[in-house]
Amino acid sequence: MFEDSKQVPIEYERDLEAWTCAWYDAAVERHFIRPPYHPDTVTINRLQGYFHARLTPVEAADACFARKH
């Protein structure tokens, strides 16, 4: 998920991993995806942006998969 040249603190990795697991669970619970689901590169980059913007995992699942107006 990260470029090898960029070093990130282990705490950040743990936070991102926990957040991503919660996002995945929220997306499954809201019937946006079904396991096993493997996001593409575009979706992974979008999720990193949602994480940095401090969206909750549920908000990120909605932003990622909900129908657009």
N, C-alpha and C positions, 0 to 999 in steps of 0.2 A: 504494500500500500504506500510506503514511503520510498523516496529515492535513497539509494545507499549513501549518497554524499551528504545527506542531511541527518544530523544526529539529533534525536529528540530525547528528552528526559524520560526515564522509565515510568515516572508518575504520570506523565502525559499519555504514554502508551497504555497504561492501565486504565486511565480515565476514558480514553477513546475506545478501548476494547469493551469496557463495561457499558458505555453509552451505545456502542454499535450493537451489542447483544440486546439491550433494551429496545433499540430501534427495530431490530429484526423481530423480536417478540411482539411489539406493537403492530408492525406491518402484517404479521401472520394473524394476530387477533382481530385486526380490522379487515381481514380477507383481501388484502392487497397482493399478497404473495403466498405461495405454498412451498413448504420445504421439499426438497432442498432447493434453495435459491442462491445463486451466485451472481452478485452484481457485476456489471461491466465497468470499465474504467471511468466512463462518464458518470455513472451513478456513484462510484467511490469518491470521485472528486467533488461531486455535489454534496455527498454526506459529510466530507471533511469541512466544506463551507458551512453546512448547517451546524456542525459541532462548534466551529469557531464563532458562529453567530449566536451561540448559546441557546439554540432551539432545544426544546425537550425532545426525547426520542419520539413521542407521539406526534408532536408538531412536525418533526422531520419526516415521519412516515406519511403524514397528510400532504406535506409539501412535495414529497417525492412521487407519490402515487395517486393522490386524489384527483378526480376529474377537474380539469381547468375550465373556467368560465368561457 
